[in-house]
């Protein structure tokens, strides 16, 4: 018996409901306060690097353990229990039953496996083998209660069974009970370990899983020798996986330090660190490089700490310089050099400068200048100042990490130049305004000091722009817009102020303000069009975003940030998405922040362009160092290795713009130990107190905040809002809303706020006024969406207002240009509140479809959910069917979406009571419009499909009627399809079977069945039809004319021995009885009920059929119980009646022969 090697811990987590911490998405809003158990207290600032989770913190945990426990081997902590030395022998009568259970498990038939294991348990109550098999079934079925009960039953019979300590240890790890986890898992490591199998079944553990979990438990307790034992065992097991071995080696170094073996740890870490300088050839995969670089970076930081203990920082600096020269684009290596330079000796600095000068041609000029300034003993910053004043690459995206580190350096050693340099960079590179503002906030200077210096610079356009952007970064977009507007009044042609105004407009979600900035910027020849493109993209106005990205690239073709934006905005267009996907694919292979951005889009590309082959087969691994570290964090989190926290902490320290802090807080709030988290939070908060995300680390909701939020200073205002109760925050929001300019976006927000507050009449009047004032001018997407949401809430709260809302709804939809699936649902919630008749409904749904934005295949599920909600709301599928059909003819929607909606349209029309002719006409219209149902390949062709699109659609539509039990309608569609595809074997077979079943055995019936058999001689369905034909012809046995019904039925059953058809078994029984083999007939009829129970267990089959309908049609068209009763229950009942008749001595009611020879 074979079992897949999967993670038992992963199964255990799924079974017992532990929510996975892993997530590729990050919330778009601010951070939540720290969990109570890790709430930091702000302490004294430290300039030394303190990595979260590295061995200094674990060393502290080790010191808390007693010396005896710290030095004890893992066998010391084993849970005592009596081991059974002699091997158990299964009773002979049990072995066939175990074989059948194993076969059912191999076939993934959990219902049968469970039934068989329960029967075996009852028959052999003192044997543990059936319980082991039942445990595997319960784990696969994710039934936590039964897993627990089965483990308890196994332990009572056989306490030494390997399943008991394995699952007990993993359960303890899940609950954070490291003492019990180590005591149970320790049995599988060290001297005389337990074999990893029960009596009959092996443990479902991944390679090295038990060793790794035991090591984590031991390290959490400070038992470092036990951890070392487990890690050595894990490394030996994982020797074929170099990436995994590196991760475990990092943890092994931590254990060595905990044991006081610093020299051994440093030797281990130095070997890993040396990989930073390995020269890779073209055959080395980027995946291997990323994994090696990430673990080598973590090893280097550990080695730096150890060398500092023995006053050998100079050696670390020399190694760091060699590493950055080997890979100059690596942000982590750059950060490491600047950190080590602070404490290095003068001679070491001089040697480093000489090495840098020798490699100057290999290094980015600004990075070279930054490292030179960091290594300068006199802390002169002129060389760094000059580097940032160079504007020769003004069109390219800024080196974000180099800029942030430079701002930190200016703040520390040349404070008077910090704001001046920032203003120069922002003035010359207006598209980088946000990056410059973030670098200022990350410099370590308090935000109000920065703002004061910017104000002191008077009529400096860049100073105004940076003040505006800082206000926006702190969540005060109204103030940001006011500052930008004041600056533009003084300096109306300033590009950087236009960029600031664009950022403020986006923060306000105000398309009118952005449109004004956009119009004013048309004379700038595209110099800030990248910023405008990103702004329009954020406001979901993709056509404008594409246009602005195009002009940005005309201004400077090197602007790869504009290329990313153009690609993002093009993904929704079926005509442009392949080119966009290819462009992102090419960009993702580089090593800078733009490559990281492009690489992060890989899942979006895969879902938006499913037939883009490179994205599906081998997406290029980004060579960006921070991407590598974040990937390592995700991998360690999935493996439950305690390295994910420090990976994310490193990414946050190097580049705060990557939102790593949010992921880190999520991990800290879960059941993962993050040694040193309090100290790390204190440090990074004090290192950059002007960063809003870090200021919020210490925020706690408080009722002590006054009724009014202070206006100044900015940091006090931010802290008060972060700590204020909800009612105070809402009051402050309402006050700030009054500062917004009167635009449709602002007015729509005011109207929605009034409606949410219960002021329906006020909100309704405001919406009415906005729609009257705008006449027929297009409405911004977000403004229209707010009005739509407000109208829907009015109707839901006061249905009597619905009639008055209808003309406003039509006027609003007519002015919206880019409706999303959620907008379609909102509009229909209002429309369906009033019964306006089929004609009005059809016209309204057509209008909605015309105003729908392009949609990609990733949005198919959202569209189906809209249709499903409409059916549930109206208790009638007509409106949903009209919307689905109207969407299908919109060519700007991706073909895959249209094909799926076409299936839904047909299913909904059938559900609404349309007759066969109407449904057939609908299928024809959909195919003519290029939205052929059941043709998800795009673009699809008749050759690829194998039959004409209309014929295919009619044939699949006939299956819906069959599902509903409407055989006549199904047959009519099949005949219509056959006229288009007269040689299609599937059609020929379906029609032939239907005619035979009705007793209409014509010459054409015989020809159709035999043609189908010639085309598909091994198809069980076709064989069953031929057998049925031979049966009705009276040809039960083989004769000179060929095979008879019995042989053909048996041939059909042999094709799929593991899933025989109960219909064929019933037919075979009838044929055998007719041929005089009464015993064979009885056995065949008896198998019908056995196979039915095995193949169609009620609960599992109901779930599968329901999922099939939802997956295929988007809806559950027929209740499962009704379908099972009609399609399978009738067959089982028919066979059972015949058996009862035979038992009663009566002739069984076999099917009469309706044909002749």
PyMOL commands that set and color helices and strands:
alter all, ss='L'
color gray80, all
select helices_A, chain A and resi 8-15+36-38+55-64+67-71+74-77+92-106+110-123+129-141+144-157+162-174+178-188+209-221+224-237+242-258+262-277+286-309+313-326+331-341+346-358+360-362+365-375+382-389+400-413+415-428+430-441+447-456+461-473+477-490+495-507+511-524+529-538+542-555+560-570+577-587+593-599+602-608+613-617+625-639+644-654+656-658+660-669+677-687+692-698+714-723+726-737+744-756+760-774+781-797+799-815+821-831+837-850+857-874+878-888+895-911+916-928+942-945+949-963+967-980+985-997+1003-1015+1020-1032+1045-1055+1062-1074+1078-1095+1098-1113+1120-1143
alter helices_A, ss='H'
color red, helices_A
deselect
rebuild
show_as cartoon
